């Protein structure tokens, strides 16, 4: 997306459709960052701040995309 452009209604609908397609998958921090269009550092920062909560499988940390998006738009 170009710098300075607002995230319009059309883009929001496209984003929501993409989220619906992958919403029930567990994804790692790298994949989540690509999906949301942010850096991995931002994902880790949100996790440490408690903004997003991962699912843990042993030492592995995964996220459910739909849960993360729902948490961030509140």
Buried (B, 14 or more C-beta within 10 A) or exposed (E): EEEEEEEEEEEEEEBEEEBEEEBEEBBBBEBBBEBBEBEBEBBBEBBEEEBBEBEEEEEEBBBBBBBBBEBEEE
